[in-house]
Amino acid sequence: MDTAYNVLLIGSGGREHAIAWKLNRSSNLGKLFIAPGNPGTDKLGLNVNLDTANFEEIASFCKEQNIDLVVVGPEVPLVDGITDYLEKENIKVFGPHKRAARLEGSKEFAKEFMVKYHIPTADYAVFSSQDFDDALTFVQSKDSYPIVLKADGLAAGKGVFICDSEEEVVDRLDKLKNRNALGGAADKLVIEEFMEGEEASVFIISDGHTSHILHNAQDHKRIGEGDTGLNTGGMGAYSPAPIMTEELLEQVKSEIVEPTITGMQLEEAAYHGILYVGLMITAQGPKVVEYNCRFGDPECQVILPSLENDFLELLVATTEQRLDEMKITIDNNYRCCVVLASDGYPGSYEKGKSIRGLESVDDNALIFQAGTALNGENLVTSGGRVLNVVGSGKTLKEAIEHTYKNVDTIHFDGCYFRRDIGAKGLQRIGS
């Protein structure tokens, strides 16, 4: 690539800060705009105040600024069809089309797709919000706990509930009957069998025909240490996950990744972009927990620093269906990301807390901002998940120690984080 590409990045979280950081390291980058971005991304490009739900406004900006490529970070614009809209305006987009994004946008579609194409997953049933009494009857007929309740639509990572008893199921169904629950994402409910095993995530890049595994990671969804409490958007991640051996990755590729990419072609919804495959490694082998139509957050923050490719070149090749010309190169380091959150998250929390200590972070650690804002010249909290601290090392133990050493230099009132990120990986390798 000899061309300087002007890029518009959509999003404002820690994932988008990591994407902006990686794009900024490309020799092929011209101008980088981030909409709306955060105080961290503004140091890597130019934040622009665009309504990312207004595709016409996005298209007008792209034409005014001669944008060569739009990179979409979060799932909502993708599920709503931003790729389809912008491509009709002759604007290149890295991200799946609306039909393909249904893999994340509808749990029901994803489950039906997996059954149709013989992709291993949990047994399930689907109920509408008007049929929650039938859902309870179904659960009672199974008489097997735990059981998993999933909102069919997008719920920002907070639409999955693991219930250990009938009482918990009744309580959760009662809450989800409210039409406004999870912003309407629970108008339909998928009930799944609980899968025993260890979770891991595999990230694929696809141009609709060719696909490559980028890397793997393990996320920590629950708010509490020891994987307890409510689900969150993610409290930390590490990569690579020791459970994902080369043999297992080959099995995932042949039994899950390739059938998924081929199946989407057969559905006339060829998949372009990043595909996140959330896995449960069971005694029967890997099974799909969920698909996401974009990078995970905070998994992105440990995946991208490991990628040795020119990221922008890789994205352009994907949009031009030249992925077969590319070879993915990953370094040999481990990385760990710890999320610093506001007290009360994933429930209600206060904003505007002054953030201190970032100047004490060492040069080899990465800080990706998420829920932050500027109050004058002072950086303050503005979200549930505030900061991502990423450390690296030649071993997982080194990466975890490096991360927490830097976590302990950062302070804001009500700062909460888990101290066991990566512990399952250490236990698996006997460290």
RAQUI-V751392 format. One record per backbone hydrogen bond with DSSP energy under -1.0 kcal/mol. NH is the residue of the N-H (numbers start at 1). CO is the residue of the C=O. If there is no record, write none. Layout:
NH_CO + NH_CO
This chain:
5_28 + 7_31 + 8_69 + 9_33 + 10_71 + 11_35 + 17_13 + 18_14 + 19_15 + 20_16 + 21_17 + 22_18 + 23_19 + 24_20 + 26_23 + 29_26 + 30_5 + 33_7 + 34_46 + 35_9 + 37_11 + 42_38 + 43_40 + 44_41 + 45_41 + 46_32 + 48_34 + 50_48 + 52_50 + 54_51 + 58_54 + 59_55 + 60_56 + 61_57 + 62_58 + 63_59 + 64_60 + 65_61 + 67_62 + 68_6 + 69_6 + 70_92 + 71_8 + 72_94 + 73_10 + 79_75 + 80_76 + 81_78 + 82_77 + 85_81 + 86_82 + 87_83 + 88_84 + 90_87 + 91_86 + 94_70 + 101_97 + 103_100 + 104_101 + 105_101 + 106_102 + 107_152 + 110_106 + 111_107 + 112_108 + 113_109 + 114_110 + 115_111 + 116_112 + 117_113 + 118_115 + 119_114 + 125_191 + 127_189 + 129_187 + 131_128 + 135_131 + 136_132 + 137_133 + 138_134 + 139_135 + 140_136 + 141_137 + 142_138 + 143_139 + 147_163 + 148_192 + 149_161 + 150_190 + 151_159 + 152_188 + 153_185 + 158_155 + 161_149 + 163_147 + 169_165 + 170_166 + 171_167 + 172_168 + 173_169 + 174_170 + 175_171 + 176_172 + 177_173 + 181_178 + 183_180 + 184_181 + 185_182 + 187_184 + 189_127 + 190_150 + 191_125 + 192_148 + 193_123 + 198_281 + 200_279 + 201_217 + 202_277 + 203_215 + 204_275 + 205_212 + 206_273 + 207_210 + 208_271 + 212_205 + 214_203 + 217_201 + 218_238 + 220_236 + 223_230 + 224_228 + 228_224 + 232_221 + 235_220 + 237_337 + 238_218 + 239_335 + 244_241 + 245_243 + 249_245 + 250_246 + 251_247 + 252_248 + 253_249 + 254_250 + 255_251 + 256_252 + 257_252 + 258_253 + 260_256 + 261_257 + 262_258 + 263_259 + 264_260 + 265_261 + 266_262 + 267_263 + 268_265 + 269_264 + 273_206 + 275_204 + 276_292 + 277_202 + 278_290 + 279_200 + 280_287 + 281_198 + 282_280 + 282_285 + 285_282 + 287_280 + 288_120 + 289_278 + 290_278 + 292_276 + 300_296 + 302_299 + 303_299 + 304_300 + 306_303 + 307_304 + 308_329 + 314_310 + 315_311 + 316_312 + 317_313 + 318_314 + 319_315 + 320_316 + 321_318 + 322_317 + 325_322 + 326_323 + 331_306 + 334_393 + 335_239 + 336_391 + 337_237 + 338_389 + 339_235 + 340_387 + 341_416 + 342_384 + 345_342 + 347_344 + 352_381 + 355_379 + 356_411 + 360_357 + 361_358 + 365_362 + 366_390 + 368_388 + 370_386 + 371_385 + 372_370 + 373_380 + 375_378 + 378_375 + 380_373 + 381_353 + 382_371 + 383_371 + 386_340 + 387_340 + 388_368 + 389_338 + 390_366 + 391_336 + 393_334 + 399_395 + 400_396 + 401_397 + 402_398 + 403_399 + 404_400 + 405_401 + 406_402 + 407_403 + 408_404 + 409_406 + 410_407 + 411_356 + 415_412 + 416_341 + 423_420 + 426_422 + 427_423 + 428_424 + 429_425 + 431_426
